[in-house]
């Protein structure tokens, strides 16, 4: 027996006896019969901080190299799709806030557009523009959390604090318009919860002015930082064809060089009127995803600036009393308004029977709602096409063959939200 | 609310649907069972046994290129025959549009007649079954697992048919309309049940 063979046989780790004798082996065990030979099985999550929520990855590793990965989700499954079927259309809106909890207003927007399309209604221009402002601010807020946590995972602490600082200003705008910082349910079927208060436009302009230089600041910290480059370049690269087959869209697909954006391909809420670019990457790796998202924040702030410049006074809800609540002052003088109010609050409205799908560009890809109506006051079926669900399905293709330490970088670059994938 | 049916969609979406229908009729005659008649967005009805061929054609035809599958889901029409609609939403970046395929799938337990051993939880062998399209788009595999988990519909040829959202030892399939999500059906004098509304499946006999 050669020296090498002796060494290997002494360090054979495939036997179950060694596992049983190891005091620290809780959560680890060896799997002998895999196509790659004996491997160690490693649970990553659901309480691992870099899984950004409660994602569990079952990894099988050969030394430090990942040979197999099985994402396990459902820890945050709340059964929203079942809940949708027992509440009225207006009561569904707060559920949508709580799915992708980093972009509640973007979720509201998709849901409201779906029901409005079924009703054949189009909201007034002012409501559309405010919706665009809020959805883009939500996208920036979501990207800031991504930037902060992703950089923190890779050891860059400052970006985390910077990202949180800027997001606070977006939450303050949310609080100003709705009284709530995160789960605002401000975008509703038929328009908005209310018109924006005085000072909203100034606050948004102030944020635009404040935020532009901050993007440069993030780039100063990271874009040409050698540590950041070493840690992100060439990782998790999957070609565009494969990504599409996996159902992945949004910034991850754009980082692979595909200029697909639902705001451009199937415009909604007047996005066709705004001038914005669709940033794309080349290498489809963690670094390009970073570049694409930073550039997207700049484009979003451009859209916000254009929308706020075009904001004109006007109604913010549709003129259909069967769908939206009457103004408060009418309740004092109009019996009809009282009846509409009562019927809407107790029963809701009954859209025509039908079936449709509406997709919007969320911060992490196409967020879609597939709605089936049986002409009753509750959705018969409302399926949410969650972008995070498809992103998580793509994890094995990105991490297998790489190192365990790189899994953290790749998970961060995908920017999924478990509330979104599990619903 | 006006009960008048919404008008069909116009413009690009209709043209795209026509183009897809013409291509399928040309290349795979007989695979389409027509439109499903749903408004405002009609879907193409596909015969169950031709589903995989149709999907492959939509993905690979150079004029269509439906390469980005969005999702597959099911709709449970409890009292209708056939009971389930399977809905496939596909996106083509080339045509900048979507198409929806629909497959009607009968339940294995005939309506009103024989039922599963346990109504809410058919066994794997008792489940309605249709071919998996995960061979065409690998990304559909996780969506099919979700349908399996929440509706109890099995996909033939799926590489990994396990639950995905619910715990692996869960009984029943929650998005079926006859799945009672909570509450206890207690008999009272003036109504069938005092349980919350959701405990009484819509479509169930009064």
Interface residues (C-beta under 8 A of the other chain):
Chain A: X73 X74 X77 X79 X81 X82 X85 X86 X117 X118 X119 X120 X241 X244 X245 X246 X247 X248 X249 X258 X260 X265 X266 X322 X349 X350 X351 X352 X353 X354 X355 X356 X357 X359 X366 X368 X370 X372 X375 X376 X380 X381 X383 X385 X389 X390 X392 X393 X394 X422 X423
Chain B: X1 X2 X3 X4 X5 X6 X7 X36 X38 X39 X40 X41 X43 X67 X68 X69 X70 X71 X73 X75 X76 X87 X89 X91 X93 X96 X97 X98 X100 X137 X138 X139 X140 X141 X142 X143 X146 X150 X163 X164 X165 X166 X167 X174 X175 X181 X196 X197 X198 X202
